[in-house]
Amino acid sequence: MALAPRFRGADDGNGGALARMSAGPAAYTASELLAVVSARLLRDGQIVFAGVGIPLLAATLAQRLHAPGLTILFEGGTIGAFVEPGKLPPSTNEQRCTRRANMVLGSTDVLLLLQRGYVDVGFMGGAQIDQYGNLNSSFIGDPGRPATRLPGTGGGNDIASLTQMIVAMKHEKRRLVSRVDFVTSPGFLSGEESRRAAGLLAGGMFRVVTDLGLLGFEERSRQMKLLALHPGVSADQVQENTGFALLIEADLPTTDPPTEHELAVLRHLDPERLYTA
């Protein structure tokens, strides 16, 4: 599996100190694994609409390691956000990342960039995802009497409708479901050509990163398929924790575990382990 280079001497805002960091023996949490593997999917020069939490942490990690020209957008209006270590914003409307940003616009103007095709990647989490990549971040249960209310869409529908999407989440049967309780952010809808038939001509679900493996979508049916396993995980284990039948490649590669350097930079960005514990 092709992964991005791990380090190209990017400006880290610390006089190059990140290039010398080491975390010692590479033991890591599930959240750290999510962040590192997700960061490797991002490329230098891309423009990324990142959600808070693991998506933003992973995008920032990619900036520090191998993608210094990656641009992070927030739906709150920040373009070219630069996250200082220990100061990850709790909301995309929070302004602590504007000090070294390229520009600060209104939310409407940022979303217009999506419509004009200027954004490459959307990167979010979610409470549920189904076999066709539809995301739910609105509620769990019956629409009339939901058991749990979630944060809602924000700009999630716009982002998923117009970009190549990466989703990072814990791999649990209650999260990877046959059909989401509500489509907050569209994936491939009911599969095959249904997304295009609904008028969504751009974008689509690209990758799902979980703590068990890396998943993508079959080109014709648009069903979720297992592309790679994380170290020590079996295909049976992945299937047992999924609420629908996965398509599984016959010869599955294993992802590289996080390196000491990747973990050191990640922990430098989140020293209080607010997102990676």
C-alpha positions in Angstrom: 0.0 0.0 0.0 1.5 3.3 -1.1 1.8 5.8 1.8 3.1 9.3 1.8 6.7 10.0 2.8 7.0 10.5 6.5 9.1 13.6 6.7 10.5 16.2 4.3 11.9 18.8 6.7 8.7 20.9 6.9 8.6 24.0 9.0 7.2 23.0 12.3 7.2 26.3 14.0 9.8 25.0 16.5 13.1 25.7 14.6 13.1 22.2 13.1 12.9 20.5 16.5 10.3 18.1 15.3 12.8 16.5 12.9 14.7 15.3 15.9 11.8 14.0 18.0 11.5 10.4 19.2 8.8 8.9 21.4 10.9 5.9 22.4 9.4 2.4 21.9 6.4 2.7 19.6 3.5 1.8 21.8 0.4 3.7 20.8 -3.3 4.1 21.5 -6.2 3.4 19.0 -6.7 7.2 18.6 -3.0 7.7 17.8 -3.2 4.9 15.2 -6.2 6.6 13.6 -4.4 10.0 13.4 -1.2 8.6 12.0 -2.7 6.4 9.3 -5.1 9.2 8.3 -2.3 11.7 8.1 -0.5 9.4 5.6 -3.4 9.6 3.2 -3.0 13.3 2.8 -0.7 14.8 0.1 1.4 18.0 -0.1 -0.5 20.7 -1.9 -4.0 19.5 -1.1 -6.7 21.7 0.3 -8.5 20.0 3.1 -11.7 20.8 4.9 -11.0 19.3 8.4 -13.4 18.6 11.2 -12.3 19.0 14.9 -10.7 16.1 16.8 -8.8 13.4 15.0 -9.4 14.8 11.5 -7.8 18.2 12.4 -5.1 16.5 14.4 -4.2 14.2 11.5 -4.2 17.1 8.9 -1.9 19.0 11.2 0.3 16.0 11.6 0.6 15.7 7.9 1.6 19.3 7.6 4.4 18.8 10.1 5.7 15.5 8.6 5.4 15.4 4.8 2.9 18.0 3.5 4.1 21.5 4.4 2.0 22.9 1.5 -1.2 21.3 2.7 -3.9 24.0 3.4 -6.5 23.4 6.2 -9.9 25.1 5.9 -12.5 25.5 8.7 -16.1 26.1 8.0 -15.9 28.9 10.5 -13.9 30.9 7.9 -10.3 30.2 8.5 -8.2 29.4 5.5 -4.7 28.1 6.0 -5.1 27.4 9.7 -1.9 26.8 11.6 -2.4 24.8 14.8 0.0 25.5 17.6 1.1 22.6 19.8 -1.4 22.1 22.7 -3.9 24.6 21.2 -6.1 22.5 19.0 -9.5 24.3 18.7 -12.5 22.6 20.2 -14.7 24.0 17.4 -14.3 24.9 13.8 -15.7 28.3 14.7 -13.0 28.9 17.3 -10.5 31.5 16.3 -7.2 30.4 18.0 -5.8 29.2 14.6 -6.1 32.5 12.8 -2.8 34.0 13.9 -0.8 32.5 11.1 -3.7 31.8 8.8 -3.7 32.9 5.1 -7.1 34.5 5.4 -10.3 34.7 7.5 -13.6 34.8 5.7 -17.2 34.3 6.5 -18.7 30.8 6.6 -20.7 31.4 3.4 -17.5 32.4 1.5 -15.7 29.3 2.6 -18.5 27.1 1.6 -18.5 28.8 -1.8 -15.0 27.6 -2.3 -16.4 24.1 -2.1 -19.0 24.8 -4.8 -16.3 26.2 -7.0 -14.3 23.1 -6.8 -11.3 24.5 -4.9 -11.3 21.9 -2.1 -9.7 18.5 -2.6 -10.5 16.5 0.5 -13.2 16.6 3.2 -12.1 14.9 6.5 -14.6 14.1 9.2 -15.7 11.7 11.9 -19.2 10.5 12.5 -21.4 8.4 14.8 -22.5 6.0 12.1 -21.4 5.0 8.6 -23.1 2.5 6.4 -22.0 0.1 3.6 -22.2 2.9 1.0 -20.3 5.5 3.0 -23.3 7.6 4.2 -22.5 9.4 7.4 -24.8 10.1 10.4 -24.0 12.8 12.9 -27.6 13.9 13.6 -29.3 11.4 15.9 -29.5 7.8 16.8 -32.9 6.0 16.8 -36.4 6.9 15.5 -36.6 10.4 14.0 -39.7 11.1 16.0 -38.2 10.0 19.3 -34.4 9.8 18.9 -32.5 7.9 21.6 -29.5 10.2 21.2 -29.1 13.6 19.7 -25.8 14.3 18.0 -24.1 17.6 17.0 -25.8 17.7 13.5 -24.5 18.6 10.1 -22.8 22.0 10.3 -21.1 22.0 6.9 -20.9 18.2 6.8 -23.5 17.8 4.0 -21.8 20.4 1.8 -18.3 18.9 2.4 -19.4 15.3 1.6 -21.4 16.4 -1.4 -18.4 18.2 -3.1 -15.1 16.6 -2.0 -13.3 13.3 -1.8 -14.0 12.2 1.7 -11.9 10.6 4.4 -13.6 9.4 7.6 -11.8 8.4 10.8 -13.7 6.5 13.5 -13.5 3.6 16.0 -14.4 0.3 14.4 -17.6 -1.0 16.2 -20.6 -2.8 15.0 -22.9 0.0 16.3 -20.9 2.5 14.2 -20.5 0.6 10.9 -24.1 -0.3 10.2 -26.0 -1.6 7.2 -28.1 1.6 7.0 -27.6 4.8 9.0 -30.5 6.1 11.0 -30.2 9.4 9.1 -28.0 10.6 6.2 -26.3 13.7 7.5 -23.5 13.6 4.9 -24.0 11.6 1.7 -21.7 8.9 0.6 -22.7 6.8 -2.3 -26.4 6.8 -1.1 -27.8 3.4 -2.2 -24.7 2.4 -4.3 -23.8 2.1 -7.9 -24.9 5.3 -9.8 -27.3 6.6 -7.1 -25.1 9.4 -6.0 -24.8 10.8 -9.6 -28.5 10.2 -10.2 -29.2 12.4 -7.1 -27.3 15.3 -8.7 -24.0 14.9 -6.8 -21.6 14.8 -9.6 -18.4 15.6 -7.7 -16.6 14.0 -4.8 -17.5 10.8 -3.0 -16.3 8.6 -0.2 -12.6 7.8 -0.6 -11.3 6.1 2.5 -12.5 5.1 6.0 -9.8 4.7 8.6 -10.6 2.7 11.7 -8.5 1.3 14.5 -8.8 -2.1 12.8 -8.0 -1.4 9.2 -8.2 0.8 6.1 -11.4 0.6 4.0 -12.4 1.9 0.6 -15.3 1.4 -1.8 -15.7 -1.0 -4.8 -15.7 1.0 -8.0 -18.9 -0.3 -9.5 -21.2 -1.3 -6.6 -19.8 1.4 -4.3 -19.9 -1.1 -1.4 -17.4 -0.8 1.4 -14.4 -3.1 1.1 -11.5 -3.9 3.4 -8.2 -2.7 1.8 -5.7 -3.3 4.6 -5.3 -4.6 8.1 -3.5 -2.9 11.0 -0.8 -4.9 12.7 -2.2 -7.8 14.7 -5.7 -7.6 13.3 -7.4 -10.4 11.3 -10.0 -10.0 8.5 -12.4 -12.1 10.7 -12.0 -9.6 13.5 -12.9 -6.7 11.2 -15.9 -8.5 9.9 -17.1 -9.4 13.4 -17.1 -5.7 14.4 -19.0 -4.6 11.3 -22.8 -4.5 11.0 -22.9 -5.7 7.3 -21.0 -8.0 5.0 -17.7 -6.4 3.9 -16.1 -7.0 0.6 -12.7 -8.3 1.4 -9.6 -8.4 -0.8 -8.1 -11.8 -1.3 -4.6 -10.7 -0.4 -4.7 -8.0 2.3 -1.6 -6.0 3.1 -0.8 -4.8 6.6 -0.3 -1.1 7.3 3.0 0.1 8.8 2.6 0.8 12.5 3.2 4.4 13.7 6.9 5.2 14.0 8.5 6.7 17.0 8.9 10.0 15.1 5.3 10.1 14.0 4.2 9.5 17.6 6.5 12.1 19.0 5.3 14.8 16.7 1.7 13.8 17.4 2.1 13.9 21.1 3.9 17.3 20.8 0.7 18.6 19.1 -1.6 17.1 21.7 0.5 17.1 24.9 -2.5 16.8 27.3 -3.8 13.8 25.2 -7.2 15.4 24.8 -7.8 13.6 21.5 -5.3 10.7 21.5 -5.7 9.1 25.0 
